[in-house]
C-alpha cells in the first residue's frame, strides 16, 4: 500500500471543500472576464458612435459645399 501524498485531501468533506473552492475561483474569474468584456464593448460602442457622428457631419458639410446639380435636358425625339 502506498503512503498518502502530502496535501491530498483524505476525507470526502475535504474533497468537497476543495471542489467548492475551485468552483468559486472559476466563477470569480468568469465574472471578471465578463466585466472586462462589457467594458471593452461599451468603449468600442462609444468610439463607433462618435465616428458615425463625425462621418454624418462630414457628409452634411460635403452636401452643402457640393456644386448644384444641372437640370436634365429633355430629349427632343419623343418618337
C-alpha positions as CSV (number, residue, x, y, z in Angstrom):
1,X,0.0,0.0,0.0
2,X,1.3,3.4,-0.9
3,X,1.6,6.1,1.7
4,X,-0.7,9.1,1.2
5,X,0.8,12.1,-0.6
6,X,1.2,15.4,1.1
7,X,-1.5,18.0,0.6
8,X,-4.0,15.4,-0.8
9,X,-7.4,15.6,1.0
10,X,-8.2,12.4,2.8
11,X,-11.8,12.8,3.6
12,X,-14.9,13.3,1.5
13,X,-15.6,16.6,3.2
14,X,-12.1,17.9,2.3
15,X,-12.6,16.8,-1.3
16,X,-16.0,18.6,-1.4
17,X,-14.5,21.8,0.1
18,X,-11.6,21.8,-2.4
19,X,-14.1,21.3,-5.3
20,X,-16.2,24.2,-4.0
21,X,-13.1,26.5,-3.7
22,X,-12.2,25.7,-7.3
23,X,-15.8,26.4,-8.4
24,X,-15.8,29.7,-6.6
25,X,-12.5,30.7,-8.2
26,X,-13.7,29.8,-11.6
27,X,-16.9,31.8,-11.1
28,X,-14.8,34.8,-9.9
29,X,-12.6,34.5,-13.0
30,X,-15.6,34.3,-15.3
31,X,-17.3,37.3,-13.8
32,X,-14.0,39.3,-14.0
33,X,-13.6,38.4,-17.7
34,X,-17.3,39.2,-18.3
35,X,-16.9,42.6,-16.7
36,X,-13.8,43.3,-18.8
37,X,-15.6,42.3,-21.9
38,X,-18.5,44.5,-21.1
39,X,-16.2,47.5,-20.5
40,X,-14.5,46.9,-23.8
41,X,-17.8,46.6,-25.6
42,X,-19.0,49.9,-24.1
43,X,-15.8,51.6,-25.1
44,X,-15.9,50.3,-28.6
45,X,-19.6,51.3,-29.0
46,X,-18.8,54.8,-27.8
47,X,-16.0,55.1,-30.3
48,X,-18.2,53.8,-33.1
49,X,-21.0,56.2,-32.3
50,X,-18.5,59.1,-32.2
51,X,-17.1,58.1,-35.6
52,X,-20.6,57.8,-37.1
53,X,-21.4,61.3,-35.8
54,X,-18.2,62.7,-37.4
55,X,-19.0,60.9,-40.7
56,X,-22.5,62.2,-40.7
57,X,-21.3,65.7,-40.1
58,X,-18.7,65.4,-42.9
59,X,-21.3,64.1,-45.3
60,X,-23.7,67.0,-44.4
61,X,-20.9,69.6,-45.0
62,X,-19.9,67.9,-48.3
63,X,-23.6,68.1,-49.4
64,X,-23.7,71.8,-48.5
65,X,-20.5,72.5,-50.3
66,X,-21.2,70.5,-53.4
67,X,-22.0,72.3,-56.6
68,X,-25.7,72.3,-57.6
69,X,-26.7,69.6,-60.0
70,X,-27.6,70.6,-63.5
71,X,-31.1,70.0,-64.6
72,X,-31.5,67.2,-67.2
73,X,-32.4,68.4,-70.6
74,X,-35.5,66.9,-72.2
75,X,-35.0,64.8,-75.2
76,X,-36.2,66.3,-78.4
77,X,-37.0,63.0,-80.0
78,X,-40.1,61.5,-78.4
79,X,-40.6,59.1,-81.1
